[in-house]
Amino acid sequence: MRRGACNKYIALAQGPQTTNGPFAALSPEHDWVALEPFPPGGGTDRTTAYLVRLRYRADVAVGWPTLRVAYADGRTSTTRYFYVQGCQSVNEAGDEIRLVAEEVQP
């Protein structure tokens, strides 16, 4: 995976095991990713689908069903949250993981 494509510094957190629990940070919590929106369509009016690409991490590959990605967007001065819907290990060589995530718009 080319390092230049990973230009967003994000925080990864594991979702609650119960319906109302807190999110717990992964260790290490932060990583560099490429964050790319999918073309319009396929989502609802309030969600936007994204492709999140990062170097392979075993904790992400195992914990993706309840994973949340947080990105502090300096352009808008807000923290954006992306909820992971799917995970793929690229070429099964442990080089890269691709996540499909949804951002819910307020």
C-alpha positions in Angstrom: 0.0 0.0 0.0 1.3 3.4 -0.9 1.9 5.6 2.1 1.0 8.8 0.3 -2.6 7.8 -0.1 -3.0 7.6 3.7 -3.4 11.3 4.5 -6.1 11.2 7.2 -5.1 10.7 10.9 -8.0 8.8 12.6 -8.9 7.2 15.9 -10.2 3.7 16.0 -12.7 2.5 18.7 -14.4 -0.8 19.4 -18.1 -0.5 19.9 -20.0 -1.6 23.1 -20.7 -5.2 23.7 -24.1 -4.1 25.1 -26.6 -1.7 23.5 -25.7 1.3 25.7 -22.0 0.8 26.6 -19.1 3.2 25.8 -16.7 2.9 22.9 -13.2 1.6 23.8 -10.1 2.8 22.0 -8.0 0.2 20.2 -4.3 -0.1 20.9 -2.7 1.7 19.2 -5.7 4.1 18.9 -4.5 6.2 16.0 -3.6 5.3 12.4 -3.2 6.9 9.0 -5.9 6.0 6.4 -7.2 6.9 3.0 -10.8 8.0 3.3 -12.6 8.1 -0.1 -16.4 8.6 -0.6 -18.3 6.2 -2.8 -20.3 7.7 -5.7 -23.8 8.9 -4.8 -26.6 6.4 -4.6 -27.1 3.3 -2.5 -27.3 5.2 0.8 -30.1 7.0 2.5 -30.5 10.8 2.5 -28.7 10.9 5.8 -25.8 8.5 5.2 -22.8 8.6 3.0 -20.7 5.5 2.3 -16.9 5.6 2.4 -14.0 3.3 1.5 -11.4 3.4 4.4 -8.0 1.9 3.4 -5.3 1.3 6.0 -2.3 -1.0 6.6 -3.3 -4.4 7.9 -4.1 -4.6 11.6 -5.3 -7.9 13.1 -7.4 -6.1 15.7 -9.3 -4.3 12.9 -9.8 -7.5 10.9 -11.3 -9.2 13.9 -13.2 -6.4 15.5 -14.8 -4.7 12.4 -18.5 -5.5 13.1 -18.6 -3.0 15.9 -15.7 -0.6 14.9 -16.0 3.1 14.7 -13.6 5.5 12.9 -13.3 9.1 14.2 -11.7 11.8 12.1 -11.1 15.3 13.4 -11.8 17.4 10.3 -9.7 20.6 10.5 -11.5 22.1 7.6 -14.9 22.1 9.4 -13.6 22.0 13.0 -15.8 18.9 13.8 -15.2 15.3 14.6 -16.8 13.0 12.0 -17.8 9.4 12.8 -17.8 6.5 10.4 -19.4 3.2 11.4 -17.8 0.2 9.7 -20.2 -2.1 7.8 -17.8 -4.4 6.0 -14.1 -5.5 6.0 -11.8 -7.0 3.3 -8.2 -8.1 3.6 -6.7 -7.2 0.3 -4.9 -10.1 -1.4 -4.8 -12.1 1.9 -1.2 -11.2 2.3 -1.6 -8.9 5.3 -0.7 -5.7 3.4 -3.9 -3.7 3.5 -7.5 -3.7 4.9 -10.4 -2.0 3.1 -13.4 -1.0 5.2 -16.8 0.1 4.0 -18.1 2.6 6.5 -21.1 4.9 6.7 -21.1 8.5 8.0 -24.5 9.6 9.4 -25.2 13.3 8.6 -26.9 15.4 11.3 
